[in-house]
């Protein structure tokens, strides 16, 4: 259940400002570490600011969507939703300058496939990628543990798709005066696709987002579901009704205000990212290759019974995430 999930307790933010502050903190932390010998003016010129990072992240969210759309075998939308959750969570607490977004992106999709039990082998997965597939597989496997660590091993994601189906069934059962709720489906699906490119999934519950999708689709189709919301769903809870109305308004505004950065802007930011990224996490750098070799050595030690050490906090996070998945 969402109400008792790690998603609700650890990955929900108060509002957009709260999310922005977390991203700003990650941005400033990276700049402070990598630019400690630079002047303020040099830092501003050399590094990406938080706003530029947000633009890049959005472009990578769309790249993730396009990759998943072309994926073979066809990928269920809840897997795509989970992958987008992982990508957003990762870059709320980390800078795109610290970890290469292209590599983290495909790792998010790969991990989402495993967690959501969309069973594809590594060979099948990298078969959907261009370039050196053996190298891609190595990078994904090397980044998988990093991704899980940054997600605090809290891998279960509650997407809005399941509560949506429950609401559609409920409308058909308890709101018979509204004929064929399925005619709202296209508008609902379009809204839900867009909402994943906002921070709404980090702020509002899956049920609030699914209700916003229904209300939005009904509104754009000149239909009225007010009676269902006010007299059936929340007839005895006016406080929850008022909170829902406010949440729906804000979610719809967030979707309406989506602005994908211009391609030329993204190209310029990509060039800047190459100059200010962390070489230790660049798969082409000697430092990265050394760390990768160490990870393989650790794996061999693990297989030999020499278990690598883990902090009590890591163990706690792993157990919490695994118990929720069970």
C-alpha positions, 0 to 999 in steps of 0.5 A: 500500500502506498500509505505505508510505503517507502515511497511515501515516507522517504521520496515525497516532497512538500512542494516544488520548492522543496524539490528545487532546494534538494536539487540546488543542494546537490548542485552546490555540493558538487561545485564546492567540491570540484571548484574549490580552487576557482573564483566565484566568476570562474565557477559560474562560467565553468559549471552548470547551475541548478536551472541548467541541470533541470533542463538537461534532466528533462531532456533525458527523461524524454530520451528515456521515454523514446528508448522505452517506446522503441524497446523490443519486446514492447515495454509496459508503461508501468515499467517506464513509470518506475524507470522515470521515478528512479531517474528523478530520485537519483538526480534529486540528490545527485548532480548530472555533472557527477554521474553521466546521465546517459549511463544512469538513464539506461541503468534506471530502465534496466533496474526497473525491468528487473524490479517490475518483473519484465523479464529480459536478459542482458543480451536482449536489453543491450540489443536495443542499444546502439554502439558497443553492446558489450561495453554497455552491459558492463557499464550498466552492471557497474552502475546498478549497485550505485543506483540502488545505493542512491535509491537507498534500496527502496525500489518499490514504486507506486505508479498512478496506473493501478489506482486509475483502473480502480477508479474507472471500475468504481465509476462504472459501478457507482456512477451509472449516470455517467455513460461509458467512462472509457471514452475518457481513456485517451485524455487520461493516458495523454495526461499521465504520460505528461505528468511524469515529466513534472515533479508531481510524482515526487509531491502527490500520491498516485491516487491524486494524480490518477484523479487529476487525470480523470478530471482533466480528461473530463474537462477537456471533453466537456464532460462533468464528473463533479458529482462523482467526486463530491457526492460519491468519493468524498461525500463524508469527508469535506476536508479531504475533498478540499485538499484533493481539489487543491492538489488537482489544480496544482497538478494540472498547472504543472502539466500545463506549464511543461516547457521542453528546452530547445534542442540548441539549448540542450546541445550547448548544455551537453558541451558544457557538461563534457567540460565540467563532469566528474572524470572519476565517473566517466567510463572512458577515464583511467580512474573509472576503469580502476574503480571498475576493476576494484568492483570486479575484485570485490565481486570475486572476493564475495564469491570466495566468501570474503564479504565486503563490509557494509554499514549498519545503515546500508544493511537497514536500507537493503532490508527495508527495501527488500521487505517492501518488495516481498 
